Amino acid sequence: NSQQELFELVAQPVVESIFDGRHGTILAYGQTGTGKTYTLSSRVKGAEGLMTRCTEYIFGRIGSDVEHEYTVSLNFVQIYKEMIQDLLNINNKDLQIREDADKGVFLPLVTERTVQSAEEVLSLFDECSKHRIVA
């Protein structure tokens, strides 16, 4: 299906790169009503969005790797009307982007959570989605 093809073409290379020590970001940008939410977060069986597919891929790969130890941490942010909002802490409404020679580009006050499973990630995503601003 097209969701699986999109995962393999776009997302899987990004996810693979995190196992090489790089940060990965997948950004959906576009007009209201063009399918960004469906593409990223669909939970329809057989048409799961990139969020579900990436999360399950990451934890599946971690679970099959007996040679390494992993820590998975995440943050959820939304950029809306040029403001960066921390969806894990709704009181962080106007985060500022910073750049550092060692850290690179980062959000200094963003809330970060360590997670243990795909289910925990998807549960946090559901909770954070309630705080999103939609047009």
NORZI-V703775 format. One line per field, one symbol per residue. ss: DSSP state (~ for helix, > for strand, _ for the rest). psi: psi as a letter, one per 30 degrees, with the letter a starting at -180 (. if undefined). burial: b if it has 24 or more other C-alpha atoms within 12 Angstrom, else e. A space follows every 10 residues. Layout:
ss = ???
psi = ???
burial = ???
This chain:
ss = _~~~~~~~~~ ~~~~~~~~__ __________ _____~~~~~ ~________~ ~~~~~~~~~~ ~~~~______ _>>>__>>>> __>>>>____ ____>_>>>> ___>>>>___ __>>>__~~~ ~~~~~~~~~_ _____
psi = leeeeeeeee eeeeeefffg glkkkkkkkl lkgggeeeee gkgkkfhkle eeeeeeeefe eeffjfflkk kkllljlkjk hgkkkjffjf fifikkklkk eefbkljfgk kkkklfleee eeeeeeeeff fkkk.
burial = eebbeebeeb bbebbbeeee eeeeeeeeee eeeeeeeebb beeeeeebbb bbbbbbbbbe ebeeeeeeee eeebbbbbee eeebbbbbbe eebebeeeee eeeeeeeeeb beeeebbbee bbebbeeeee ebeee
